[in-house]
Amino acid sequence: MKKKVLIVDDQPGMTETLADILEDEGCEVATATNGVQALQHIAAHSVDMVLMDVIMPGMNGVEIFRALKRVSPHTPVVMMTGYRVTHLVQDAMNEGSVAVLQKPVDPGLLVGIVLNTLQSGEA
């Protein structure tokens, strides 16, 4: 069965690129462009993992992560950022983020983290 990954990013080009990479690895990918969409998706569909941008309009990634944990506490989350926002990165790690990737995201690193996280969730 395909693993389901939700990508949350306000940049359509980024979500398309990440979706293509993960679909090539056999993942089923859904996307959201903001926190409201992400939380609505998770409320309606089960996901095995979330990739989330830290800086987005409205709720930032850490705020969405906190809300997501209340709805789906065991879903692993990997944060991504193109900015040096050390306080938000630290907040994300404190909340239990699997990793924080710097944009532009290295495809090999992304695939390794996603596949390792999804496999460890099967144990």
C-alpha positions as CSV (number, residue, x, y, z in Angstrom):
1,M,0.0,0.0,0.0
2,K,1.3,3.5,-0.9
3,K,2.4,5.7,1.9
4,K,0.5,9.0,2.0
5,V,2.4,12.3,2.4
6,L,0.9,15.7,2.7
7,I,3.0,18.6,1.5
8,V,2.2,22.0,2.9
9,D,3.8,25.0,1.2
10,D,2.5,28.3,-0.2
11,Q,4.8,28.1,-3.2
12,P,3.1,25.9,-6.0
13,G,6.4,25.3,-7.7
14,M,7.9,23.8,-4.5
15,T,4.9,21.6,-3.9
16,E,4.9,20.3,-7.5
17,T,8.6,19.6,-7.4
18,L,8.4,17.8,-4.0
19,A,5.3,15.9,-5.1
20,D,7.1,14.7,-8.3
21,I,10.1,13.5,-6.3
22,L,8.0,11.6,-3.7
23,E,5.6,10.1,-6.3
24,D,8.7,8.7,-8.1
25,E,9.5,6.9,-4.8
26,G,6.0,5.4,-4.7
27,C,4.3,7.8,-2.3
28,E,0.8,9.0,-2.7
29,V,1.0,12.8,-2.3
30,A,-1.6,15.5,-1.4
31,T,-0.8,19.2,-1.2
32,A,-2.1,22.2,0.8
33,T,-1.1,25.8,0.4
34,N,-1.9,27.0,3.9
35,G,-2.6,25.8,7.5
36,V,-6.4,25.8,7.1
37,Q,-6.2,23.5,4.1
38,A,-3.6,21.3,5.8
39,L,-5.7,20.8,8.9
40,Q,-8.9,20.2,6.8
41,H,-7.1,17.5,4.8
42,I,-5.8,15.8,7.9
43,A,-9.2,15.9,9.5
44,A,-10.7,14.2,6.5
45,H,-7.9,11.8,5.4
46,S,-5.3,9.8,7.1
47,V,-1.7,10.7,6.2
48,D,1.5,8.9,7.1
49,M,3.7,12.0,7.1
50,V,3.7,15.7,6.6
51,L,6.3,18.0,4.9
52,M,5.7,21.6,5.9
53,D,7.1,24.9,5.1
54,V,8.0,27.0,8.2
55,I,7.2,30.5,6.7
56,M,3.7,30.8,5.2
57,P,1.0,33.6,5.3
58,G,-1.5,33.3,8.1
59,M,-0.4,30.5,10.4
60,N,3.3,29.7,10.3
61,G,4.4,26.0,10.0
62,V,5.1,25.7,13.7
63,E,1.6,26.9,14.6
64,I,0.1,24.5,12.1
65,F,2.3,21.7,13.5
66,R,1.0,22.4,17.0
67,A,-2.6,22.2,15.8
68,L,-1.9,19.1,13.8
69,K,-0.5,17.3,16.8
70,R,-3.8,17.9,18.6
71,V,-5.7,16.2,15.7
72,S,-3.1,13.5,14.8
73,P,-0.5,13.3,17.5
74,H,1.6,10.5,16.0
75,T,1.9,11.8,12.4
76,P,5.6,12.6,11.7
77,V,6.3,16.1,10.4
78,V,9.4,17.3,8.6
79,M,9.7,21.1,8.4
80,M,11.3,23.0,5.5
81,T,12.6,26.6,5.4
82,G,14.4,28.9,3.0
83,Y,15.0,31.4,5.7
84,R,17.3,31.7,8.7
85,V,14.5,31.7,11.3
86,T,16.4,29.9,14.1
87,H,13.7,30.6,16.8
88,L,11.0,28.9,14.6
89,V,13.3,26.1,13.7
90,Q,14.1,25.5,17.4
91,D,10.3,25.7,18.1
92,A,9.7,23.0,15.5
93,M,12.4,20.7,16.9
94,N,11.0,21.3,20.4
95,E,7.6,20.3,19.2
96,G,8.9,17.0,17.9
97,S,9.7,17.6,14.2
98,V,11.6,14.7,12.6
99,A,13.9,17.1,10.8
100,V,14.2,20.7,9.5
101,L,15.4,20.8,5.9
102,Q,16.9,23.9,4.3
103,K,15.4,25.1,1.0
104,P,16.3,24.5,-1.8
105,V,15.7,21.0,-0.5
106,D,18.3,18.4,-1.6
107,P,16.2,15.7,-3.3
108,G,18.5,12.8,-2.1
109,L,18.3,14.1,1.5
110,L,14.5,14.5,1.3
111,V,14.0,11.0,-0.1
112,G,16.3,9.5,2.6
113,I,14.5,11.3,5.5
114,V,11.0,10.5,4.1
115,L,11.6,6.9,3.4
116,N,13.4,6.3,6.7
117,T,10.6,8.0,8.6
118,L,7.9,6.1,6.8
119,Q,9.7,2.7,7.3
120,S,10.3,3.4,11.0
121,G,6.6,4.1,11.4
122,E,5.8,0.6,10.2
123,A,7.6,-1.0,13.2
